[in-house]
Each structure stands twice: as C-alpha cells, then as structure tokens.
Amino acid sequence: MNPVYDFEGKVALVTGAAAGMGLATARGFAEAGASVVLADFKEEAVQAAARDLAAAGHKAIAVTCDVSDDAQVAAMVDRAVAEFGRLDAAFNNAGVMARLAPTAEATPEDWDRVMGINLRGVWNCMRHELRQMERQGGGAIVNNASVGALTGNPGIAAYIASKHGVVGLTRTAALEYVRKGIRVNAVNPGTIDTQIARDVVGGDDEAYDELGKQVPIGRAGTPDEIAAAVLWLSSPAASYVVGQAITVDGGLTVP
C-alpha cells in the first residue's frame, strides 16, 4: 500500500503478522516510517516476513508469540520496548475461526481455543500495551473485531461471541484510558481475502467466490484495505475517534 501517514520515529506492534491483514498492516506501518514488531505464533513465517521488510530498508523485528499466553505477551511487549524504546501503536489482530458446528454441537475445547486467542488474547495484549503507553504518556490501539460483532452467524458461535466481546472490551478500555492520552478503537472487517475467510466455507473456492459476489461492492476486500483503516485510526488524523468499531465491509452490513 502507498504510505499516507507519517509514522517516522514511531514504533508499531502487530500481532498475527505472518500473513493477511496483520502482514499488510505491518508493511503499511513500515512504509510509513515506523519501526515495526511483527508477532505471530508461526515462527518461520513471521521471521520471513520481518526479514523481507528489513531487506526493503525498514526497521522490523519478529517475535514468536501465542497471544493466549500472558507470559509470552508480556515478553513480546518487553522486546518491542527493549529494541525500539517505546510503543506508539498496536494492532491486536491475531485470531482464529471456530470449527463449523451448531452451537449445541460445538466442543468445550473449541470454545476455549477460540476465546483464548480471539478475546483473552486481545485482553492480554491490551493489558501490557496500555501499561507501556501509560508510562510514556500516550499511544493508539486498534483491535481486530469483525462484522461478526454486529450480528449472528450459524455454525461459528464461539467466533461470533469472541468478536462481540472484543468490541465491548474496546469500548470499555477506550473510556478508561482516553484521558491518559491513549485512544482505543477497533475495526470490523467484512469478507476479506484471508485464510480465515476461506476457512469459513471449508476451503471451497467456488463458495468463497460466491461470498464475494454477495457483497454490495461485488468483491471481497483486500488486507491492504483493512491496513489503511488501521493506519488511519492509529494516526493523528483520527485524533477525535475514541471507542469506535469502524466497519470496513464493502456495504455488507448496510441495513
């Protein structure tokens, strides 16, 4: 994506940064001048992503992190600060899809897996990011929710519940920390061309193509289009935007 905002001298942290929306956002921050910490539990993939950014002349490091593990999250934020001295922006993007099953047939193990990453993982990240940003006097956090936070969707109850939770957590933290110079917002992506979106239809390419055609704009969104929204929310251009869940969905949820 073409850099629109100036993040020179800033430090950005992106979870789920090995691919998809996370990688696009990390790349966007880097191209706009930020030093970037890419975090993901997929060690080889996130290391490769960081190397690619560094080879292109950007300041980027990779951290292996399972966001459901608080100790790993604490170490991730500590590494960012040790490497670059501060933390100005964070995109809490790491997430997983629930296995397809009606609510009564979903397993406790799948519920715990999805909630542990999608909701507790965001909370884990926010706890440590907020503490660092409070110490330094400000920052901006964007959480990745979903259009699933606005409605229901048969077969993925844990995912839908987790994303509703992310929006509630975002709004609450936004009110708690705005007077401390920290803005907290979320994005609600619609049908975006990522692996998680393809998993919703079980990897069926024809079914996935049909999903895109059902969007009013006539196609699935791109990870770069979500990255653009995250960079805006993280920038001074959104200085009066607090506690919002910005829907980026090609018109999918228009009443």
C-alpha positions as CSV (number, residue, x, y, z in Angstrom):
1,M,0.0,0.0,0.0
2,N,1.1,3.6,-0.5
3,P,2.1,5.3,2.7
4,V,-0.4,8.1,3.6
5,Y,0.6,8.9,7.1
6,D,3.9,9.8,8.7
7,F,5.0,7.4,11.4
8,E,8.7,8.3,11.4
9,G,10.1,7.9,14.9
10,K,7.1,5.8,16.0
11,V,7.0,2.1,17.0
12,A,4.2,-0.2,16.0
13,L,3.3,-3.7,17.2
14,V,1.2,-6.1,15.1
15,T,0.0,-9.5,16.2
16,G,-1.0,-12.2,13.7
17,A,1.6,-10.5,11.4
18,A,2.8,-13.5,9.5
19,A,0.1,-13.2,6.8
20,G,-3.2,-11.5,5.8
21,M,-4.4,-8.3,7.5
22,G,-1.6,-8.4,10.0
23,L,1.2,-8.6,7.4
24,A,-0.4,-5.9,5.3
25,T,-0.7,-3.6,8.3
26,A,2.9,-4.2,9.4
27,R,4.0,-3.4,5.9
28,G,1.9,-0.3,5.9
29,F,3.4,1.0,9.2
30,A,6.9,0.2,7.9
31,E,6.3,2.0,4.6
32,A,5.1,5.0,6.6
33,G,8.3,5.1,8.5
34,A,7.6,3.2,11.7
35,S,9.8,0.7,13.4
36,V,7.7,-2.5,13.4
37,V,7.4,-5.5,15.7
38,L,5.8,-8.4,13.9
39,A,4.4,-11.1,16.2
40,D,2.8,-14.4,15.4
41,F,2.9,-18.0,16.7
42,K,4.1,-19.2,13.3
43,E,7.8,-18.7,13.9
44,E,9.2,-19.4,10.5
45,A,6.5,-17.3,8.7
46,V,6.8,-14.3,10.9
47,Q,10.6,-14.4,10.8
48,A,10.5,-14.5,7.0
49,A,8.0,-11.5,6.9
50,A,10.3,-9.4,9.1
51,R,13.3,-10.3,7.0
52,D,11.5,-9.2,3.9
53,L,10.7,-5.8,5.5
54,A,14.3,-5.4,6.7
55,A,15.6,-6.3,3.3
56,A,13.5,-3.5,1.8
57,G,15.2,-1.0,4.2
58,H,12.7,-0.9,7.0
59,K,13.2,-1.4,10.7
60,A,11.5,-4.6,11.6
61,I,11.9,-7.5,14.0
62,A,9.9,-10.7,14.5
63,V,8.7,-12.1,17.8
64,T,7.2,-15.6,18.2
65,C,4.1,-15.2,20.4
66,D,1.0,-17.1,21.3
67,V,-1.3,-14.3,22.4
68,S,-3.4,-16.6,24.6
69,D,-0.3,-17.0,26.9
70,D,0.1,-13.9,29.1
71,A,3.8,-14.5,29.8
72,Q,4.6,-14.6,26.1
73,V,2.6,-11.4,25.5
74,A,4.5,-9.7,28.3
75,A,7.8,-10.8,26.8
76,M,6.6,-9.6,23.3
77,V,5.9,-6.0,24.6
78,D,9.1,-6.0,26.6
79,R,11.0,-7.0,23.5
80,A,9.4,-4.2,21.5
81,V,10.4,-1.6,24.1
82,A,13.9,-3.1,24.6
83,E,14.5,-3.0,20.8
84,F,13.0,0.4,19.9
85,G,12.5,2.3,23.2
86,R,8.7,2.8,23.2
87,L,5.4,1.6,21.8
88,D,3.2,4.1,19.9
89,A,0.7,1.9,18.0
90,A,-0.6,-1.6,18.3
91,F,-2.9,-3.7,16.1
92,N,-4.2,-6.6,18.0
93,N,-5.1,-8.8,15.0
94,A,-4.3,-12.4,15.9
95,G,-7.4,-14.6,15.7
96,V,-8.7,-17.9,14.7
97,M,-12.0,-19.2,13.3
98,A,-14.3,-21.6,15.1
99,R,-14.8,-25.1,13.7
100,L,-18.1,-25.2,11.9
101,A,-20.8,-26.7,14.2
102,P,-24.2,-25.8,15.6
103,T,-24.0,-24.2,19.0
104,A,-25.1,-27.3,20.9
105,E,-22.6,-29.5,19.0
106,A,-19.5,-27.3,19.4
107,T,-17.0,-28.6,21.8
108,P,-15.7,-27.0,25.0
109,E,-12.2,-27.4,23.6
110,D,-13.0,-25.4,20.5
111,W,-14.8,-22.7,22.6
112,D,-11.8,-22.4,24.9
113,R,-9.4,-22.2,21.9
114,V,-11.3,-19.5,20.1
115,M,-12.0,-17.4,23.2
116,G,-8.4,-17.9,24.4
117,I,-7.0,-16.4,21.2
118,N,-9.7,-14.0,20.0
119,L,-10.8,-12.5,23.2
120,R,-8.4,-13.3,26.0
121,G,-5.6,-12.8,23.6
122,V,-6.7,-9.2,22.8
123,W,-7.1,-8.6,26.6
124,N,-3.6,-10.0,27.3
125,C,-2.1,-7.7,24.6
126,M,-4.0,-4.6,25.8
127,R,-3.0,-5.1,29.4
128,H,0.7,-4.8,28.6
129,E,0.3,-2.3,25.7
130,L,-1.8,0.0,27.9
131,R,0.7,-0.1,30.7
132,Q,3.6,0.8,28.4
133,M,1.6,3.6,26.7
134,E,0.5,5.0,30.0
135,R,4.1,5.1,31.2
136,Q,5.2,7.0,28.1
137,G,2.2,9.3,28.0
138,G,0.1,8.1,25.1
139,G,-0.5,5.8,22.1
140,A,-3.1,4.2,19.9
141,I,-4.5,0.7,20.0
142,V,-6.7,-0.9,17.3
143,N,-8.3,-4.3,17.9
144,N,-9.4,-6.5,15.1
145,A,-13.1,-7.5,15.6
146,S,-15.3,-8.4,12.7
147,V,-18.7,-7.8,11.1
148,G,-19.5,-10.9,13.2
149,A,-19.5,-8.5,16.2
150,L,-22.6,-6.9,14.7
151,T,-24.8,-9.9,14.0
152,G,-25.0,-13.7,14.4
153,N,-23.8,-16.4,12.0
154,P,-24.9,-20.0,12.2
155,G,-22.2,-22.5,12.9
156,I,-19.5,-20.3,14.5
157,A,-20.9,-19.4,17.8
158,A,-17.6,-19.1,19.6
159,Y,-16.1,-16.8,16.9
160,I,-19.2,-14.6,17.0
161,A,-19.2,-14.4,20.8
162,S,-15.5,-13.6,20.9
163,K,-15.8,-10.7,18.4
164,H,-18.8,-9.2,20.3
165,G,-16.5,-9.4,23.3
166,V,-13.7,-7.6,21.5
167,V,-15.9,-4.6,20.7
168,G,-17.1,-4.4,24.3
169,L,-13.6,-4.6,25.6
170,T,-12.5,-1.9,23.1
171,R,-15.2,0.5,24.2
172,T,-14.6,0.0,27.9
173,A,-10.8,0.4,27.7
174,A,-11.3,3.5,25.4
175,L,-13.3,5.2,28.2
176,E,-10.8,4.2,30.9
177,Y,-7.6,5.5,29.1
178,V,-8.6,8.3,26.8
179,R,-7.7,10.9,29.5
180,K,-4.3,9.3,29.6
181,G,-3.6,10.1,26.0
182,I,-4.4,6.6,24.7
183,R,-7.0,6.1,22.0
184,V,-8.5,2.6,21.7
185,N,-10.6,1.6,18.7
186,A,-11.5,-1.4,16.6
187,V,-12.1,-2.4,13.0
188,N,-14.9,-4.7,11.9
189,P,-13.6,-6.3,8.6
190,G,-16.2,-7.9,6.4
191,T,-15.3,-10.5,3.8
192,I,-11.6,-10.1,3.3
193,D,-9.4,-12.3,1.2
194,T,-7.6,-14.2,4.0
195,Q,-7.2,-17.8,5.0
196,I,-9.7,-17.4,7.9
197,A,-12.4,-16.2,5.4
198,R,-11.7,-19.2,3.2
199,D,-11.9,-21.5,6.2
200,V,-15.5,-20.3,6.8
201,V,-16.5,-22.1,3.6
202,G,-14.2,-25.1,4.2
203,G,-11.7,-24.1,1.6
204,D,-14.3,-24.3,-1.2
205,D,-13.1,-21.8,-3.8
206,E,-16.4,-21.7,-5.6
207,A,-18.3,-21.0,-2.4
208,Y,-15.7,-18.4,-1.5
209,D,-16.1,-16.6,-4.8
210,E,-19.8,-16.6,-4.2
211,L,-19.3,-14.9,-0.9
212,G,-17.5,-12.1,-2.6
213,K,-20.3,-11.7,-5.2
214,Q,-22.8,-11.2,-2.4
215,V,-21.0,-8.2,-1.0
216,P,-22.7,-5.0,-2.4
217,I,-19.4,-3.7,-3.8
218,G,-19.2,-7.0,-5.7
219,R,-16.0,-8.5,-4.3
220,A,-14.1,-9.5,-1.2
221,G,-11.9,-6.8,0.4
222,T,-8.1,-6.9,0.5
223,P,-5.9,-7.0,3.5
224,D,-4.5,-3.6,2.4
225,E,-7.9,-2.0,2.7
226,I,-8.0,-3.1,6.4
227,A,-4.5,-1.9,6.9
228,A,-5.4,1.5,5.6
229,A,-8.2,1.8,8.2
230,V,-5.8,0.7,11.0
231,L,-3.2,3.2,10.0
232,W,-5.8,6.0,9.9
233,L,-7.1,5.0,13.4
234,S,-3.5,5.0,14.7
235,S,-2.7,8.4,13.2
236,P,-3.3,12.0,14.4
237,A,-5.9,12.2,11.5
238,A,-8.2,10.2,13.8
239,S,-7.3,12.1,17.0
240,Y,-11.0,12.6,17.9
241,V,-12.0,9.0,17.2
242,V,-12.4,7.1,20.5
243,G,-14.0,3.8,21.4
244,Q,-15.3,3.1,17.9
245,A,-15.6,-0.1,15.9
246,I,-15.2,1.0,12.3
247,T,-16.9,-1.3,9.9
248,V,-14.9,-1.9,6.6
249,D,-17.1,-4.4,4.7
250,G,-18.0,-3.1,1.2
251,G,-21.5,-2.4,2.3
252,L,-22.2,-5.9,3.6
253,T,-23.9,-4.8,6.8
254,V,-25.8,-1.8,5.4
255,P,-29.4,-2.3,6.6
